[in-house]
Amino acid sequence: MASISSLFVSNPRSLRPSIPNPNPQFHLPRRTQTLNFTANSSQNDPKLIADPPPPPPEKKSFAVATGEIFLGIASRIIKRRNEGGANSDPVPVTMFGDSERESYFWLRRRKEGVAAVVADPVEPGVVWEQSLKDVEAERGRKAVTSPGFSFSAAGLLFPYHLGVAQFLIEKGYIKDTTPLAGSSAGAIVCAVVASGANMEEALKATKILAEDCRLRGTAFRLGAVLRDVLDKFLPDDVHIRSNGRVRVAVTQILWRPRGLLVDQFDSKEDLINAVFTSSFIPGYLAPRPATMFRNRLCIDGGLTLFMPPTSATQTVRICAFPATRLGMQGIGISPDCNPENRATPRELFNWALEPAEDYVLDKLFELGYLDAAVWAKDNPVEEIVREDHPCVENGSVS
C-alpha cells in the first residue's frame, strides 16, 4: 500500500527551477554520462575519458529534513489506518467542548458531555467526538448547503487549494452556507474562503509570505510570518463568519496522537491561533517541538486528520498531492483529475516545505482550478448542490 513516504524519490536535491518561465514545463531531462575514446599520438591504445563527475548532492535544508521526519510519521499512521480498515484501532478525533479551562486535559474528556461519537465512512479507522455545545451550534445554523468541502494538509502548496476554491466559488459549488473543513494549509484556505476574500488576492498574500521566506529563511520563522500575513489579510469578523461553518483539525499529542476538531472561535486571534496550530510541524514553524492551544499541547492536524470531515451530510475531499500515491480512498479533487504535464512528487514535496518561485505558485493555482473543472464535469452543480441540514454522520462525494 502506498503512503506519503512513497511520494519521494531517492534524489534529495531540490528540483525547483531557478529561471522564471511563463510556460513552465515541470519535466526535467535525465542526466546522462558519455564516454569518449581518443587515440594518443604516441600510443595506439585508446584512453577512456569520462565527463567530469556530477557535483555532490545538495544538503537538505533543515525545513526539508524536519518535514521528511514529520511526514514519515504521518505516513505510518495513514498507512496503518488504510491497511487496517474497519478492524484497525480507531484514531480518536474530538470536538472541542465546554471544559476548556481544565488544567489536566486527560481528565477533561471524562468530565465534558459528549453528544456524539461517529466513525468516518471513508476512513473507518477514524472517529471523532462532538460535545453538546458543538452539535447544537452546527445544527443551529439557519441554512446549510451540501456538499461540504474538506481541504487536505499541503504545506506551502496552498495556492493549489486556492485555485480549487476559486473554481468552486465561481461555479456555485461553495456558497456562504457551505460547510468547510481543513487541516494545516487546508485550514488556512477554509478561513480565507469563509472571510469572503478574493482568491487571487489571497494568492498575492501567499507570494508576500513566500518572498519573505525565500529571502530570510523558512524553518523556525514561518510561523511568525504566517501570523503576520493572516492578521493583515483576514477581516476582523472572520471568526464570526467561521463559527459553526469551518472545522479546523489539530492534533493533541498527549498521551498519544488524538485528533481534535475546532469550529467555535472567540475572536480573530483565536481563529488565527487555531490555523497556526493546525499547521504546526514540530521544529518547523517555530523552534519548539509543539505549541499550546487552549491549554493543550498540540501539533499539525494532518498527523491525525489529513482531510477532516465537514458538518454537511456529504463531503468532497480535496488533496493537493496525487491521491493514488497516498493510497487514500474517497478523494474528489486532486492532481489525479488531470495527470498530464504535472510536477514530479519530489518537486511537490520540496515546494510544500520551501516556498517556490512566484511563477510556480501561479501554476499551482492554475492547476488547482483545472483539476476542479475536471471533477465538475462528472458532478454538475445542479445535481449535487442542495439545501440541507447539518448532519454528524458525514458522507463523501467522489
matplotlib code that plots the C-alpha trace (Angstrom):
import matplotlib.pyplot as plt

x = [0.0, 1.4, 1.9, 3.1, 6.7, 6.3, 5.9, 9.5, 12.3, 15.8, 17.4, 17.3, 18.2, 15.6, 14.2, 12.7, 13.5, 15.7, 14.8, 11.3, 9.4, 6.0, 5.1, 6.9, 7.3, 7.9, 9.7, 13.4, 15.8, 17.7, 21.5, 23.4, 27.1, 29.0, 32.3, 34.8, 37.7, 40.7, 44.0, 47.3, 49.8, 52.5, 50.3, 47.7, 45.7, 42.7, 42.1, 38.8, 37.9, 34.8, 32.9, 33.6, 31.6, 28.4, 28.6, 27.7, 24.0, 23.0, 22.4, 18.9, 17.7, 16.5, 13.0, 13.0, 14.7, 12.2, 9.3, 10.5, 10.6, 7.1, 5.7, 7.3, 5.5, 2.2, 2.6, 2.8, -0.4, -2.2, -0.8, -1.8, -5.3, -5.7, -4.5, -6.5, -9.8, -12.7, -10.7, -7.9, -7.8, -9.6, -7.7, -9.8, -10.9, -12.7, -14.6, -13.5, -16.2, -17.2, -14.5, -11.5, -10.4, -9.4, -5.7, -5.4, -7.0, -6.8, -9.4, -11.5, -12.5, -14.3, -16.0, -17.3, -20.6, -20.2, -23.2, -21.9, -19.1, -19.0, -16.9, -15.7, -17.4, -14.4, -11.7, -13.4, -10.3, -11.0, -13.7, -14.5, -16.5, -18.7, -19.8, -23.4, -22.4, -20.7, -23.6, -26.2, -24.0, -23.8, -27.5, -28.5, -27.3, -30.2, -29.1, -26.7, -25.7, -24.4, -21.9, -19.2, -15.6, -12.6, -9.1, -6.1, -2.8, -0.5, 2.3, 3.2, 1.2, -1.9, -2.0, -3.3, -6.2, -6.8, -7.2, -9.7, -11.7, -11.7, -13.4, -15.9, -16.9, -17.2, -19.4, -21.7, -20.4, -19.3, -21.8, -21.9, -23.8, -21.4, -19.6, -15.8, -13.0, -9.3, -6.0, -2.8, -2.7, -6.3, -7.4, -5.8, -7.8, -11.0, -10.5, -9.8, -12.9, -15.1, -13.8, -15.2, -11.8, -10.9, -8.8, -6.5, -5.9, -5.1, -2.6, -0.9, -0.7, 0.9, 3.5, 4.4, 4.9, 6.9, 9.2, 9.9, 10.8, 13.0, 14.9, 15.2, 14.6, 11.7, 12.5, 11.9, 10.3, 7.5, 5.0, 5.7, 5.5, 2.2, 0.6, 1.6, 0.2, -3.1, -3.5, -3.2, -5.2, -8.2, -11.1, -11.8, -15.0, -13.6, -14.2, -17.9, -18.1, -16.3, -18.2, -20.2, -19.1, -15.4, -13.8, -10.1, -8.2, -5.4, -3.5, -3.2, 0.0, -0.5, -0.7, -0.9, -1.8, -5.5, -7.4, -9.4, -11.9, -12.4, -15.4, -16.0, -13.8, -13.9, -12.0, -10.0, -6.9, -8.4, -9.1, -5.5, -4.2, -6.3, -4.9, -1.4, -1.7, -3.2, -0.1, 2.5, 5.1, 7.4, 10.6, 9.5, 7.0, 8.9, 11.9, 10.0, 8.6, 4.9, 2.6, 0.0, -3.6, -6.4, -4.3, -3.4, 0.0, -0.7, 0.9, -0.1, -3.7, -2.6, -1.0, -4.4, -6.9, -5.3, -8.8, -11.2, -15.0, -17.3, -20.7, -22.6, -24.3, -21.8, -18.2, -16.0, -12.3, -9.6, -6.0, -3.0, -1.0, -1.7, -4.4, -3.5, 0.1, -1.2, -3.3, -6.4, -10.0, -12.8, -10.8, -12.8, -10.3, -6.6, -3.8, -5.1, -8.0, -5.6, -2.3, -0.6, 2.2, 2.4, 5.2, 7.1, 6.4, 9.8, 9.1, 5.7, 7.4, 10.1, 7.5, 5.4, 8.3, 10.3, 8.5, 8.6, 9.1, 6.1, 5.6, 5.3, 2.8, 0.8, 1.0, -0.2, -3.2, -4.0, -3.7, -6.0, -8.6, -8.3, -8.5, -11.7, -13.1, -12.4, -14.1, -17.1, -17.8, -18.8, -20.5, -22.8, -23.6, -27.4, -27.2, -25.2, -25.6, -28.7, -30.0, -29.6, -29.4, -26.1, -25.5, -22.9, -22.8, -20.9, -20.8, -18.5, -18.8, -16.0]
y = [0.0, 3.4, 6.0, 9.6, 8.5, 6.8, 10.2, 10.9, 9.6, 9.0, 12.1, 14.7, 17.7, 20.4, 20.4, 23.8, 25.7, 28.8, 30.8, 32.0, 30.7, 32.0, 28.5, 26.2, 22.5, 20.5, 17.5, 17.6, 15.8, 12.9, 13.4, 11.2, 10.4, 10.0, 8.2, 9.4, 7.4, 9.2, 7.9, 9.2, 10.2, 8.1, 5.1, 3.2, 2.1, 4.3, 6.2, 6.2, 9.8, 10.4, 13.7, 15.3, 13.7, 15.5, 17.7, 16.2, 16.3, 19.5, 19.1, 19.1, 22.3, 22.0, 22.7, 19.8, 17.4, 18.3, 17.9, 14.4, 13.2, 14.5, 13.1, 9.8, 9.6, 10.7, 8.2, 5.3, 6.4, 6.8, 3.5, 1.6, 3.1, 2.3, -1.3, -2.0, -0.6, -1.1, -3.6, -1.2, 0.7, 4.0, 7.2, 9.4, 12.8, 15.1, 18.3, 21.0, 21.3, 23.2, 22.4, 24.1, 25.6, 22.2, 22.2, 18.4, 17.8, 14.0, 14.4, 16.9, 14.3, 12.3, 15.5, 17.1, 16.0, 14.1, 14.2, 12.1, 9.7, 9.0, 6.8, 8.3, 6.4, 6.9, 6.2, 3.7, 3.8, 7.5, 8.6, 12.0, 13.2, 16.3, 17.9, 19.0, 22.6, 21.9, 19.8, 22.5, 25.2, 23.4, 22.4, 25.9, 27.4, 28.8, 27.3, 24.7, 23.7, 20.3, 19.0, 20.5, 20.7, 19.4, 20.7, 18.5, 19.3, 20.7, 22.8, 25.7, 24.2, 26.1, 28.0, 24.7, 24.8, 28.5, 27.6, 24.8, 27.2, 29.9, 27.4, 26.1, 29.6, 30.8, 27.9, 28.0, 24.8, 26.9, 29.3, 31.3, 28.4, 25.6, 23.9, 23.7, 21.7, 21.7, 20.6, 22.6, 24.6, 23.4, 25.1, 28.4, 28.2, 27.5, 30.6, 32.6, 31.3, 32.0, 35.5, 36.3, 37.2, 37.1, 34.0, 35.9, 38.5, 35.6, 34.3, 37.7, 37.5, 34.0, 35.5, 38.0, 35.2, 33.1, 36.0, 36.7, 33.1, 32.9, 35.9, 35.2, 31.5, 29.3, 27.0, 28.4, 31.6, 30.6, 30.7, 34.3, 35.3, 33.3, 35.0, 38.4, 37.8, 36.3, 39.2, 41.8, 39.8, 38.4, 40.8, 41.5, 39.5, 36.4, 34.3, 35.2, 34.1, 30.9, 29.8, 26.7, 26.6, 25.9, 22.9, 23.2, 20.0, 19.9, 17.0, 16.7, 14.7, 13.6, 10.7, 9.5, 11.5, 12.4, 14.4, 17.5, 19.5, 23.1, 25.0, 27.7, 30.8, 33.6, 36.1, 36.7, 36.0, 32.7, 31.6, 32.5, 30.5, 27.5, 27.6, 28.2, 25.1, 23.1, 23.9, 23.4, 20.9, 20.4, 22.5, 24.0, 26.8, 27.7, 26.5, 24.2, 20.6, 21.6, 24.5, 25.2, 25.7, 26.1, 24.6, 21.6, 20.6, 20.2, 19.8, 19.7, 18.4, 16.5, 13.9, 12.5, 14.1, 14.7, 15.7, 16.3, 15.8, 18.8, 19.2, 18.6, 15.4, 14.8, 16.0, 16.4, 15.9, 17.9, 16.7, 18.8, 15.6, 12.7, 10.7, 7.4, 7.8, 8.3, 5.2, 7.1, 6.5, 8.8, 11.8, 14.1, 16.6, 16.0, 16.1, 12.7, 14.5, 15.9, 14.0, 15.2, 17.8, 17.8, 18.5, 15.4, 14.1, 15.4, 18.9, 18.9, 17.8, 20.5, 23.2, 22.1, 22.8, 25.5, 28.3, 28.1, 31.0, 33.1, 31.7, 28.2, 29.5, 30.9, 27.5, 25.6, 28.0, 27.3, 23.5, 23.5, 25.4, 23.0, 19.9, 21.2, 21.8, 18.1, 17.0, 19.2, 17.6, 14.4, 16.3, 19.0, 21.8, 21.4, 17.7, 17.7, 21.1, 21.3, 22.9, 20.6, 20.2, 19.7, 16.1, 14.5, 11.3, 12.7, 11.1, 11.6, 12.6, 11.3]
z = [0.0, -0.9, 1.7, 1.9, 2.1, -1.3, -2.9, -2.6, -4.8, -3.5, -5.0, -2.3, -4.4, -4.9, -8.3, -8.2, -11.4, -10.9, -14.0, -14.4, -17.5, -18.4, -19.7, -17.3, -18.0, -14.9, -16.6, -16.2, -18.5, -17.1, -16.6, -18.9, -18.9, -22.2, -22.8, -25.4, -26.9, -28.2, -29.7, -28.2, -30.9, -29.3, -28.3, -30.2, -27.1, -26.7, -23.4, -21.7, -21.0, -19.0, -18.4, -15.0, -12.3, -11.3, -8.2, -4.9, -3.9, -2.2, 1.6, 2.7, 4.4, 8.0, 6.8, 4.3, 6.8, 9.5, 7.1, 6.0, 9.5, 10.3, 7.0, 7.7, 11.0, 9.4, 6.6, 9.0, 10.7, 7.4, 6.0, 9.2, 9.0, 5.3, 5.7, 8.9, 7.6, 10.0, 12.0, 12.9, 16.2, 15.8, 15.9, 18.3, 17.0, 19.4, 19.0, 21.5, 24.2, 27.2, 29.8, 28.1, 31.4, 32.9, 33.5, 33.1, 29.8, 30.1, 32.9, 30.9, 28.4, 31.1, 32.5, 29.3, 27.9, 24.7, 22.4, 19.5, 18.6, 14.9, 12.6, 9.3, 6.5, 4.2, 6.8, 9.2, 11.5, 12.3, 14.8, 16.2, 19.1, 19.5, 22.6, 23.0, 22.5, 19.2, 17.9, 18.8, 17.3, 13.9, 13.9, 14.9, 11.6, 9.7, 6.3, 5.3, 1.7, 0.9, -0.1, 2.2, 1.1, 3.0, 2.1, 2.9, 4.6, 1.9, 3.5, 1.2, -1.7, -0.6, -3.9, -5.3, -2.8, -3.6, -7.3, -6.5, -4.2, -7.0, -9.4, -6.8, -5.7, -9.3, -10.4, -7.3, -5.5, -2.5, -1.1, 2.2, 3.7, 2.6, 5.5, 5.2, 6.9, 6.7, 8.1, 8.1, 4.8, 4.2, 7.4, 6.2, 2.9, 4.8, 6.9, 3.7, 1.9, 5.0, 5.2, 1.8, 0.4, -3.3, -4.0, -6.4, -3.6, -1.3, -3.9, -3.8, 0.0, -0.4, -2.7, 0.0, 2.5, 0.0, -0.8, 2.8, 3.4, 0.3, 1.4, 5.1, 5.5, 6.3, 9.3, 12.8, 11.5, 9.1, 12.0, 12.8, 9.1, 8.7, 11.7, 10.4, 6.9, 8.3, 10.7, 7.9, 5.4, 7.3, 8.3, 12.0, 11.9, 10.3, 13.5, 13.4, 9.7, 10.5, 13.7, 13.1, 9.5, 9.5, 11.2, 11.9, 12.7, 15.2, 16.9, 20.7, 21.4, 25.0, 25.6, 22.1, 18.9, 19.2, 16.6, 17.7, 15.6, 16.3, 15.0, 17.6, 17.8, 20.3, 18.3, 15.2, 17.2, 18.4, 14.8, 13.8, 16.7, 15.6, 12.0, 13.3, 15.5, 12.6, 10.6, 13.3, 12.1, 15.1, 14.8, 11.5, 12.2, 15.4, 17.3, 19.6, 19.4, 19.9, 20.6, 23.3, 22.1, 24.6, 27.4, 25.2, 23.8, 20.0, 16.6, 12.9, 12.4, 9.3, 11.6, 12.6, 10.1, 6.7, 5.3, 8.2, 7.7, 7.4, 9.1, 5.9, 5.1, 2.3, 2.0, -1.1, -0.2, -1.9, -1.8, -3.1, -3.6, -6.0, -4.1, -5.7, -4.5, -0.9, -1.1, 0.0, -0.9, -1.5, -2.8, -5.1, -6.4, -6.7, -9.3, -10.4, -12.1, -14.7, -14.5, -17.7, -17.5, -13.7, -11.3, -10.0, -6.5, -5.4, -6.7, -4.9, -1.7, -1.9, -2.7, 0.3, 2.6, 0.9, -1.0, -4.8, -7.1, -7.9, -11.4, -9.8, -7.3, -10.2, -12.0, -8.8, -8.6, -12.3, -11.9, -8.9, -10.9, -13.8, -11.6, -10.0, -13.5, -14.5, -11.3, -12.0, -15.4, -13.5, -10.7, -12.2, -9.7, -10.4, -9.4, -6.2, -4.6, -2.4, 0.7, 3.6, 7.4, 9.1, 10.0, 12.2, 10.1, 7.1, 3.7, 0.8, -2.8, -5.1]

ax = plt.figure().add_subplot(projection="3d")
ax.plot(x, y, z, "-o")
ax.set_aspect("equal")
plt.show()
